[in-house]
Amino acid sequence: MRLSQEELASGQLLPETLELAANLVRVNGFVTFEEIIPRAVIDKLYDAYIDILEPYLAEHHEEVYNPKNGFNDGTNHIRLYLPFEKPFVDEQILAHPFVLSVVDQVLGDDCAIRYFATNTSLPGGRNAQPVHSDMHSMFGLRYGANLPISNLIVNVPLVDTTENNGPMEYWPGGTHLQPDYMYDRKSFPKAKLAEHMTVLKATMPAGSIMIRDDRMWHRGTPNKSDKPRPNIAVIYSAPTTNPSKGTIPIPQETFDGLSPRLQKLLRFEKIGHPALKPTHYEVKP
Ligand SMILES: O=C(O)CCC(=O)C(=O)O
C-alpha cells in the first residue's frame, strides 16, 4: 500500500487505511507499506549492519561454509541476531506507529516483541531456500482447524529489493489459513504444492515495511547482485499464545531510554542483561 501524504506527515494511519491493512493481513496473510522509514535512517542501519556482518562472516567462515554445497545449502542466506543497541534499536524500527496500529488490531494491544534479527541474501547464492512457514503446527497432525494469528513478522529491507538481489518469494492468499496440521513437517510437502500455486516476489524500496503472518509460506532466493540484501525481522506475538521466556538481552540503561510503549512491548525479554553479540546460532529462551 502507498500511504497518503497526510498519513506520512501525521505518522498515523487513517481509520479506513488501518481497517484495510488489518483485513489484508487476516485475508491475504500480509500487508506492505512502501517507503516508510526515511532513507537516511535506513542507510545508517545498512552501514552499521555491514560493519557487523563482514567481520562476522570472516570469523565464522568455517562454520557457515560447506565446500560441498556452499553456504547454507548454496542459498548464501544468513540469519543474524542483532545486538540490542544503537543504531539497531530505533523506535522507528521497533515501535513504528503504523506497525503498532496494525499489530494491536490483529494481535491485541497486549502483544509483545519476541525476536529481533536480520535475514540476508548474500551475493553468489545458487539455490532458493525450501518453501516454508516460520511457525510449525501447535498440535502436530492432530488438529484440523486453522488457529488465530499469533505471530506477525515485520520485515524492513535495508536496500531496494529488486528481482536481481534475492527478493523473498511468498505465497499469499491462503497459505496462512490452513489447518494446524498443515504446518507440521510431516504434512504434504509445501514445495510440491507451491510449484502449482501463485507466487509473488517481495520487491520493494528500502525502508518499506512488510507485516506478515508467520505461517504464510515463503522462501529466500539467490542474490545475483554484488551487495548483501538484508531484511530486519521483528516478531510481535500475542502473549497468550506465546508464553516462552525472552530471547533478547537488553541492557538496563538501553531499556530505561525507551518509550513506555516499547518498554511494554519488550516486557518479557531479558531486561538488565548485556547485549547479545551478533550470532547466526538460534537464540533459545
Ligand atoms: O529472504 C528473506 O529475507 C527470507 C528468508 C527466510 O525466509 C529465512 O531465512 O527463513
The ligand as an ORCA input file, in Angstrom:
! r2SCAN-3c Opt
* xyz 0 1
  O      14.784    -13.600      2.044
  C      14.338    -13.455      3.171
  O      14.511    -12.423      3.821
  C      13.567    -14.597      3.792
  C      14.493    -15.576      4.406
  C      13.789    -16.674      5.134
  O      12.636    -16.923      4.955
  C      14.531    -17.490      6.091
  O      15.770    -17.360      6.196
  O      13.881    -18.307      6.785
*
